[in-house]
Amino acid sequence: MVTQLQPTVQKDIIYPESDGQPMADNTKQFELIVFIKKNCDLLFANNPDVFVAGDLLWYPVKDDNVTRRAPDIMVVFGRQKGDRGSYVQSQENNIPPQVVFEILSPGNTHKEMIAKYNFYQRYGVEEYYLYDPNTSELTGWLRSNNELQEIEQMTG
């Protein structure tokens, strides 16, 4: 007797557009997120192939709606401007955000920030900037030899 296998049907993956978390913990953090996002919009206003988003879920792994992060601000070169419910990398020519900004809030833990760094390291972010509004400290990392390396001297 021959057993015929039923073809498997690929179900459409649903990528949630919200993680249920607030965009910011306080007004200072919110204002900085909006300020940086809007300035990136202005900087790249004449380039239709630079997508800038704030607090948008990014799904870096194809067919995986669990692995995700919502950077405070992300900049993606090579992707058209436009509205999106989330940034599903496999639907965006597999281009990851190249630049990510995070604004620290009182609710951020050291463990959480390490997890964010590791996520950005693993999924191909080229530049990662972390700003602490309470101390005005800006820390940055730039990808070199396939690894995010701290920028020793942040100037300008």
C-alpha positions in Angstrom: 0.0 0.0 0.0 1.3 3.4 -0.9 0.7 6.3 1.5 0.3 9.6 -0.1 1.6 12.6 1.9 -0.6 15.6 2.1 1.1 18.7 0.8 2.0 21.2 3.5 0.4 24.6 3.1 2.5 27.6 4.1 0.4 29.7 6.4 0.9 33.5 6.2 2.9 34.7 9.1 1.4 37.5 11.0 3.8 40.2 12.1 2.3 42.1 14.9 2.6 45.9 14.6 2.7 46.5 18.4 4.5 45.0 21.3 2.2 46.7 23.8 5.1 48.8 25.2 4.9 52.5 25.4 7.1 54.5 23.0 8.8 56.4 25.9 8.8 56.3 29.7 8.8 60.1 30.1 8.5 63.4 28.2 12.2 63.9 28.0 12.8 60.5 26.2 9.7 61.1 24.0 10.9 64.5 22.9 14.4 63.2 22.0 13.0 60.3 20.0 10.8 62.7 18.0 13.6 65.2 17.6 16.1 62.7 16.3 13.6 61.0 14.1 12.4 64.3 12.5 15.9 65.5 12.0 16.8 62.3 10.2 13.7 62.8 8.1 15.0 66.3 7.2 18.5 65.1 6.5 17.3 62.5 4.0 14.2 64.4 2.7 15.5 64.5 -0.8 16.5 60.9 -1.0 13.5 58.6 -1.7 15.5 55.5 -0.9 16.1 56.2 2.8 13.5 54.9 5.2 13.4 56.5 8.7 11.2 55.2 11.5 10.6 55.6 15.2 9.5 52.9 17.6 8.7 50.5 14.7 9.0 46.8 15.2 11.8 45.2 13.2 11.6 41.5 12.3 15.0 40.5 11.0 14.4 36.7 10.5 12.3 35.4 7.7 9.1 33.6 8.8 9.9 34.4 12.5 7.5 36.8 14.2 9.0 36.3 17.7 12.5 37.6 17.1 12.0 41.4 17.0 13.1 44.7 18.4 11.6 48.2 18.2 14.5 50.7 18.0 13.7 54.2 19.2 14.9 55.4 15.7 16.1 53.4 12.8 17.5 54.5 9.4 17.5 52.1 6.4 19.4 53.0 3.3 18.2 51.4 0.1 14.5 51.2 1.1 11.8 53.6 -0.1 10.1 56.0 2.2 6.5 55.1 3.1 4.2 53.9 5.7 4.7 50.4 7.3 3.0 48.6 10.2 6.4 47.0 10.9 9.7 46.5 9.2 9.8 42.9 8.0 13.4 42.5 6.7 12.6 39.6 4.4 10.0 41.8 2.7 12.5 44.6 2.3 15.1 42.9 0.1 16.6 41.5 3.3 18.2 44.9 4.1 18.6 45.5 7.9 18.5 49.0 9.4 22.0 50.4 9.1 21.7 53.0 11.8 19.9 52.7 15.1 19.4 55.2 18.0 18.3 54.4 21.5 17.4 56.9 24.1 17.9 55.7 27.7 15.0 56.0 30.1 14.9 55.4 33.9 13.2 52.1 33.2 16.1 50.6 31.1 18.1 48.0 32.8 21.7 47.1 32.2 20.6 43.6 31.1 18.1 45.0 28.6 20.7 47.3 27.1 23.2 44.5 26.7 20.4 42.4 25.0 19.7 45.4 22.6 23.4 45.7 21.7 23.6 41.9 21.1 20.5 42.0 18.9 21.9 44.9 16.8 25.3 43.1 16.6 23.8 39.9 15.5 21.4 41.3 12.9 23.7 43.6 11.0 23.3 47.1 12.3 26.2 49.2 11.0 26.0 52.1 13.5 24.4 52.0 16.9 24.1 55.2 19.1 23.0 55.3 22.7 22.1 58.6 24.4 21.6 59.2 28.1 19.5 62.3 28.5 20.3 62.5 32.2 24.0 62.7 31.7 24.1 64.0 28.1 26.4 61.0 27.4 26.5 59.8 23.8 28.0 56.4 23.1 28.4 54.9 19.7 29.4 51.7 18.0 30.5 51.3 14.3 30.7 47.9 12.6 34.3 47.0 11.7 35.4 43.4 10.8 31.8 42.2 11.2 31.6 43.5 14.8 30.2 46.6 16.4 33.3 48.4 17.8 32.9 51.3 20.3 33.7 54.7 18.8 36.4 55.9 21.2 36.0 59.7 20.6 32.5 60.9 20.0 32.8 64.4 18.5 30.3 66.7 16.8 
